């Protein structure tokens, strides 16, 4: 403490001085001066001497913070994720590990806490609130109770309760759901309530929920904002809401907005960036640069109670990003807790922690045959899941399939494929079968062990033989993505950590994923991110029609429904 004060007074040289134009997130001004750093902290802005000095013509900003991301969605282990985003100015992320928790429970959360310790990106953890997402609709790998939540909230770097997806449970007073909220009453509680409006929204907020990242329309965001919710403006790989939602940002309301990626693929990180890309999008969509920076820094820090990050000011941690300008946000330097960690190349060692065996070998599927994938015709008209481009919600429709010898078939000419979800936690022969429109498949099959949120294995295809091979490959790989055509595996990406995360490098994961996309396009797939789009088909808390290993789920009615209508 004494040394910090002495450096701030100018009595001792700083360890590092960054000299240039500093953006104050408190006033929106650009200040010319030196940023003095002692140890891990900023001690002053003014005229300072330093043992090391960086002169820049760029703009000095606080390190960027992602308000909500599922690390598992990047497919990267923590060390590779840190390498990937550091060059884009990200110095902190708030992660919700409910994907790995749904597969391996508390063991998976402990693994991520251990694996994220000491990295040059700070990982703050939210305790998963909905493991499973909802009971009675699918087979799940683990359950986290309110007692577990009480324990997890005491763990290192756990700062609140993650997205409360079970908003019906909140609204209608489910006792266990309310106990989870009560356990986090003195913490931050994130929300997840797509389309929730009116008195039901009031009930949700009255229970203590504070934010939402699921707004799909401007009107929804404004209603939630009026009632005091913090709005996380999400721009993910599939769910892209930023251009619409930033229309609600005004000078008066801007402090209530944050930027988040939620589910983000490594290919998008490489091609577009991370928080720097979301800042560019904000400016392109009419948000003043200084307001956009607040949404990626101090607003997020204040919401989560992170008192010493989010600003370039005395007493704050020296998490600093130097960018070329406030339009491109091209990153020149990244300083993490007073150390230069990136200046065009990585300048720090990054530790890596191997996953324990109990987090691996998580795919336990039943023996399968082609007969298990046959859909018997028990009517003429069936329910159909329809993809909505750019959204994780789906539309429920009806469709009359081709029927031969009492068997219903997909129809590539109508862009209708078969979808199968298979239990991968208990090796029980629970298989949900249905039809989906929107992938563009003309032949073959694609399959994945990533199926939100319980992560049973899912396959979309137009050939039962190829679907069977793809599903069997998932067990052989112990998780991953697979593309099959005419009885041959065309591409694969192993995800051996809980069937969700790769143990390969960032570059290798991107290369494999692009190979999968190329192979999928050869099958006719037209969806930009087919495996991500497929992964949301089994999520029974996102409207309208979904499918799990139990069968079709009408999310609006919150009940399992028969495939056949008439």
N, C-alpha and C positions, 0 to 999 in steps of 0.2 A: 504493500500500500504506500509506504513512504517513498519508494522509488518512483511510483506512478506520479505522485504529487510533485516530486522534485523535477521529473522530466516535464510535466505540465507547466511548471513555473519557468522552465528554461534553464534551470540550474545544472542539469545534466543532459548530455546528448541522448536523443531517442535511439532505440535499437534500429528503427527503420523510419524513414520519412518518405511519404508519397506526396509529391508536389504537383499541383495542377488545379483544375476546376472541380470543386466539390459541390455535389447537389445536396442541399439540405432537405430532407423529407419532412421537416417541420414547417418550413416556410415556402418551399418550392423554389428558392433562390439558388443561383450558382455563385459560389464563394471562391475567390482566388486565394490559395494559400497552401501551406504545408500541413499534411496530416501526420502527426507525431504518434509513433507506436512504441510502447514499452511492453515487452513480453507479449502477452496475448491481447492486450487492450489498447485502445486509442486513448491518448492522454490529452491531446489538444489539436486545435486547428488555428494556424497563425503563421508565425515566422520561427522555424525550428531548425536546429542542427541535428544531424543523425549520423550514426556509425555507418549506415547504408542508406542510399538515396535513390529513389526512382523519380525521374522527371518525365512528365507526360503532357501531351497536348490534348489528351482525351478527357473524359468525364469520370470522376471518381464517385462510385455508387456503393451502397451497402450490398453485401452478398445477397444473391437472390434466394428466395424461400418458396418451395412448392408446398402449398397448403394442404394438399391431399393427394397421395399417390399410393397405389398398391405396388410395392417393389416387385412382387411376383409377376405382375403383368408385363414387366420389362424383360422377363425370362432370364435376367442376369443375377448372378450372385452379387452380394453387396459390394465387394471390392471392384468388380468390373463395372457395376453401375456408377460407383464413385468416379472411376476413371472416365467414364463416358460423359458424365454431366459437368465435371469440374471445368472443362474447357469452355463451357457455355455459361459460366458465372454462377452456377448453383453451389451454394455453400451450406444449405440446410434443407432438409425435407421432413415432412410429417407423414409417417407411413402408417397405414392400417394393415396389419398382417393377418387379416381374417381369411385370406386365401389359404395360407399354409396352416393356420389354426383349424380350418375346416377339415383338413386332411389329418393333421398330427396333433392337434390340441395345444396344450401349454408347452409341450416339448418344442414344437415348431417356433413359437414365439421366443422361447429362450434361445434357440439357435440364432434367430435374427438379431436379438439383442447382443449376443456374443459376437456375431459376425460383423456387426456394424460399429463395434467399439473401436475408438482410436483411428477412424478413417478421416481423411481430409474433407469430408462432407459430414455434417452433424445429422444424425438420424434421431428424430423424436418419434416416439411410439405411442399410438393410441390403442387402448385395450379393446379388442374386438367385441362388439355388443351382440352380434347375431351369429353365433356358431352353435347349431346350424342357422341358416338365414330364417327358416321357419320350419316347424316340425309338422310331420304328417303328410309331406308332399314328396319326399325323396329319401334315399338312403344317404346317411352322412357318416363321415369318418370320426368325428369328435364332437363333444359338446362342452361349451364353456358356460358355467352357471353363474349366478349372481355372487356366490361365494368365491368362485374363481376370479371374477372381476375384482372383488375386494382385494384379493392377493396380488393380481397383476398390477393394479394401480399403485402398489407399493414398490414395484420393481424399478430398476434403473432406467431413467429417461422416458418413463411412461407418464404422459402429461394429461391424459383425459380418456373419455369414452368415445370409441370410434362410431361411425355412422350407424344410427339406429334405423335399420332398414325395416324392421317390423313395426311400421307405423300403425297398422291396424291393432297390434297388441297394445300400443301406447294409448290409442284413442279409446279402445274398449276395456281398458283397465286390466290387462293380463297381469296377474300378481308377480310372476317371475320377471317379466319385462320391467315392471315398475320398480322392482327391487334392484335391478341393474342400474336404472336411472338414479335411484336413491343412493346407491353406493358411490356414484360419481357426482353427487350433488355439489360438492365444493370444487369440482374440476370442470374442464371444458367438455361439453357434450355435442358431438357432431350429429347432424341429421342426414336423412336420406328419404325424401318424400316426394317422388315425382308426381306432379299433378294435384297435390293436396291443396285444397282451398277451403274457404269459409270456416264454419264452426269446427270442423274436424282439424283444420290447421291450428285454430286457437287451442284446441285440446292438446295437440302435439306440443305446442310451445309452452303451454301451462305446465307440462310435465318436466320442463327444463331443457329441452332441445334448443340449441343456439344458432345453428348454421345449416345450410343446405348447398349441395353441389349438383343437384338433380333438376334444376329449373330448365325446362325446355322451351319456354316462351317468355317474351318480355312481360306480358301481363302477369304471369305467375311469379316472376322475380319481383315485380313491383309490389304485388300483394304481400309477399313474404317480407320484403324490405320494410314496408309500412308497419308491419307487426313486430319489427325489431330483429328479424333474422339477419345474420351475416351471410352474404351471398358469395360462395366460391364460384367464380366464373371458370367453368370447365372447358378445356380444349384438349381432348384426348385423341387417341388414334381412331376411334370409331365414333364416340359421342363428341360432336363439335358444336358447342353452344356459344362461343365467345362473341362472334359477330352480332348475334341477336341480343345477348344479355348486356353487353357494354352500353347499349342504348339507354339503359337505366342509370348509368353512372353520371352524376352531376357534381358540381363543386360541393354541394351540401352533403350529398350521400356517399361520396367517393371513399370515405374512411370505413365504410361498411362492406367494402368489396375486397376480395382476395383472388389470386390466380392459382389454378390447380390443373393438373394433368390427369389425375384419377387413374386411368389405364392407358399406358403408353408403351408402344413397341420400340425395340432398339433400332429398327430401320428408320423410324421417324426421328429418333434422337440423332442419328448419324446424318440424315438428310436435311433436317430442319433445325435441330437444336433442342433445347429444353426450355427453361424459363426465358431465355433471351428471345426465343421464337414467339412466345406468348406476349412478351412486351412489344415486339415488332407488330404483331397482329393488333394489339390495342391501339397503337399509334396509327396504323393503317385504317382503323375503323373509327378514327376521330377523337380518341382519348388523348388529352395532353400528356406529353412524356412524363412530367413530374408526377402526375396523378397515377399513371401506369406503374411507375417505379414504386410508389407507395403501396400499390396493390400487390406487388411482388416482394415487399420487404416489411416495412414497419406495421402495416395493417395486420399482416399475418402474425408477426411477432407479438403484437399487443393482444390479439384475439386469443392466442395460446398461452399468454402469460410469460413469454420469453423476454424478460426485462432487459437483457444486455445484448440483444441482437436486433438488427433491422435498421440501423442508422449509422452514419459516419459522424460520430460525435464523441466527446470525452466521456469515458466510463463505459462505452460500448465495446464489445469484443471486436477485434480488428479482423472482421470478415469483410473484405473489400473487393470490389470488382472495378477494374478500369475498362471503360468501353470507348470505342472510337468516336461515337456520337449517340444522340438520343433518338435516332431513327432506325439505324441498322442494329444497334446494340452489339456490334461486333466486339468481342472480348479480346483485350490486349494482355491484361494481367489479372491473376486471382491470388488474393492473400487470404489465408485461413489462420485465424488466431495468431496473427503477427508474422506468419511465415509465408514466403513466396512459394506457392504450390504449382502455379502454372504461368508461363510467360511465352507461350508458343509451343512449349513442350512441358511434360510433367516434371516437376522438380522435387517430388517427395516419394518416399517409399510407401507402398500401400500393402497392408497386411491382408492375408486371406485365411479364413477359417473353414476347414472342411466340415461338411455336415455330418452329424452322427448317423450311425446305421439305422437308428430308429426313425430318422427323418427320410431315409432312403427306403427302397423296396416297399413302396406304398401301394403299388398296383396289384390288386388281388382279384382277378376276374374269374368268373365261372367258365367251365368248358363251353365253347360255343360251336354251333353247327349252322349251316345255311337255313335249316328249318326254323331256327330261333329268330331269323330276320324276316320271315314270311308274314305278310299282312293278309289275313283271311278277310274276304269280303262279307261283312255282316250288314250290308246296306248298299245304297247307291250313292249317297252323298256323304262326304266326310269333312271334318274340320281341317282347316289348312292354316299353317303358320306362314305369315308373310313378313319378310324383312322390310324395314323402312330405312332407306339409305341415310347414313350419317347419324343414326340413332340406335340405342340399345333396346328400345321398346319395339315390340312387334305388333302386327295387326292380325286380328282373328278374322278368318274368311271361311268360305265353304267351297268345296270343289268336288266334281264328279270324276273319280279316277277311272282308268282303263281296267276292266276286270276280265280275266281269262281263267277258266276252270276254277272259279271261286276264289281267285287270288287277285288282290289289288296291286297295281304296279305304278311306279312313278312315271312321269311323262316329260322327258327332256324338251320336247317340242313346245310344251307349255311352261317351261322353266320350273317344273315341279320335281323335286328329288325326295328320296326317302330319308328319314332321320331316325337314328337309333341311339338311345342312351342306356348304358349298361353299368350296373353296380360294380364299383372297383374297390370297395372297402371290405366287404364281407364274403366275397366270392359266391354270393347268392345269385341264382338265376332270376334277377329282376331286370327286365328289359322293357323300356318304353319305346313304342314304335309310332311313327306318324309321317306326315308329309310337310315339306317346306318349299316355299316359292321365293326366288330372288337370288339364288347363288349363281345360276347360269350353267350348272353342270350339264354336260352332254354325254359324259362317259365316266367310268371309274368311281373313285371315292376318296374323301379326305377324312381324317380322324384325328382326335386330340384327347389327351387326358386332362386338359384344362376346360372345365365346364362349371362356370360360376353357379353357386359358391361352394357346393359340396364336391365338385370336381369328380363326378363320375365320368366315365369315358363316353365320348360322343362321336358319332360318325354320320356324315351326310354323303349319300351316293345314289347312283342309278343302277348299280350292279350289286346283287347280293354277294356274289363271290368276292368281288373286290372289297366290299364293306367288311366281310368276314376276315379277309387277310389283313386289312388295315387295323381292325380291332385287336387281332392276335398280335400284331406288331407292337401295339402300345404296351401290352404286357411284357413282351420280350425286351423292349427298351426300358421297362419300368418307368414309363411316362414319356410323352413327347408329342410331336406332330408328324403325321405320315400322309403321303400322297401315293395312291395305288391306281394303276391302270392295266387292264387285261392280265391280272394275276402277277404283276410285277411292281415292286416297291420302287417308285420313281424318285422319291426324296424323303428325307427324314431329319428330324432334329430331336435328339434325346434330351429329356428333361428329368434327370434322375433324382433331383432334390424335391421330394414330395410330389413328383410328377408334374411340377410347376416351373422349376428353375433349372437352368443349365449349369454345368460345371466347366463349360468352355469359355474362352475369352470373348469379349465384346465383339471383336472383329469376326471371330468364327461363328458366333451366333447370328450375326447379321448376314454373313455369307450363306449359312445354311437356310436361314429364313427366306432369303431372296431366291434360293434354289427351289424351295417349297412353293413360293408364289409363282415362279416360272412354270413349275410342273403342274400346279393347279390351273393356270391359264391354258395349258395344253388340254386340260379336260373341259375347257369352256368357262371356267369360273370368271365372273366379271366383278365380284366384290373386291374392293381395294385391299381389305385385310380379312380374308376369309376365315382364318382360324380364330381371330378375335370376334368376328361376327358370330361364328358358330358357338363360341364359348358362352355367349349370353342366352342362347336358346334354352338352356336348362335352369335359368334363374327365375324361380317362382315368386319373386316379389317385384318384378318389373312387368308392367302391362304389355300386351293384353293376353296373348296365348303363348304358353311355354310348354316344354316337354321335359320330364325327368324320367328316372328309371321306373317310377310309378305310373307313368302315362302322361296324357295331356293335362295341363293345368290352366283353367280359366282364371287369370289373376284378378280380373275385375270382380268376379264372383267368389274368388278364393276357394275354389273347389276343383277336384279332379273330375274331368269330363270324359265321356266316351269319344273315341275317334269318330264313330259313325253318328250322323245326325238323323238320317232316315235311310 
